[in-house]
Amino acid sequence: MHRTQIYFEEQFFESVKKKAKSLNISVSAYIRDTIKKDLEVKNTNQHPIDLSSFSGLWEDYDISIESIREKAWK
């Protein structure tokens, strides 16, 4: 584990301590958990892939199971 030092404004740090105490965990654990949750949310909110340019790409092709089998056994 890596150790680091962070400076907080006094009022903000008091709020952090109160929240950690209410959860019955250490301040360090609260900060780690909060940052971890934030990073997980950002990783799951990736932009969806735009596939609209592929719309209709196979429109003129016969891709039924029968046609695929027919071509495979020729």
C-alpha positions as CSV (number, residue, x, y, z in Angstrom):
1,M,0.0,0.0,0.0
2,H,1.2,3.5,-0.8
3,R,1.2,6.2,1.9
4,T,0.5,9.8,1.0
5,Q,-0.2,13.1,2.7
6,I,-3.2,15.2,2.0
7,Y,-4.1,18.7,3.3
8,F,-7.7,19.4,4.1
9,E,-9.4,22.6,5.3
10,E,-10.2,22.1,9.0
11,Q,-14.0,22.2,8.6
12,F,-13.9,19.8,5.7
13,F,-11.7,17.4,7.7
14,E,-14.1,17.5,10.6
15,S,-16.9,16.5,8.3
16,V,-14.8,13.6,7.0
17,K,-14.0,12.4,10.5
18,K,-17.7,12.5,11.5
19,K,-18.7,10.5,8.4
20,A,-16.0,7.9,9.1
21,K,-17.1,7.7,12.7
22,S,-20.7,7.2,11.7
23,L,-19.7,4.3,9.5
24,N,-17.5,2.9,12.3
25,I,-14.4,3.0,10.1
26,S,-11.1,4.9,10.1
27,V,-10.7,8.2,8.2
28,S,-8.2,6.5,5.9
29,A,-10.6,3.6,5.1
30,Y,-13.4,6.1,4.4
31,I,-11.2,8.1,2.0
32,R,-10.0,5.0,0.2
33,D,-13.6,3.6,-0.1
34,T,-14.9,6.9,-1.3
35,I,-12.2,7.3,-4.0
36,K,-12.6,3.6,-5.0
37,K,-16.3,4.0,-5.5
38,D,-15.8,7.2,-7.5
39,L,-13.3,5.5,-9.8
40,E,-15.6,2.5,-10.3
41,V,-18.5,4.7,-11.3
42,K,-16.3,6.6,-13.8
43,N,-15.1,3.3,-15.3
44,T,-18.6,2.0,-15.8
45,N,-19.8,5.3,-17.3
46,Q,-17.8,4.8,-20.5
47,H,-19.4,6.3,-23.7
48,P,-21.4,3.7,-25.6
49,I,-20.1,2.6,-29.0
50,D,-21.9,4.3,-31.9
51,L,-22.8,1.6,-34.3
52,S,-25.1,3.7,-36.4
53,S,-22.7,3.8,-39.3
54,F,-23.0,0.0,-39.7
55,S,-26.8,0.2,-40.0
56,G,-27.9,-1.7,-43.1
57,L,-24.4,-3.0,-43.8
58,W,-25.7,-6.5,-44.5
59,E,-29.1,-5.4,-46.0
60,D,-28.5,-6.9,-49.4
61,Y,-27.0,-10.2,-48.2
62,D,-28.8,-13.4,-47.6
63,I,-27.4,-14.4,-44.2
64,S,-30.0,-17.0,-43.3
65,I,-28.9,-20.3,-41.7
66,E,-29.9,-22.1,-44.8
67,S,-27.8,-19.9,-47.1
68,I,-24.8,-20.2,-44.8
69,R,-25.1,-24.0,-44.7
70,E,-25.5,-24.1,-48.4
71,K,-22.3,-22.1,-49.0
72,A,-20.4,-24.0,-46.4
73,W,-21.1,-27.4,-48.0
74,K,-20.2,-26.5,-51.6
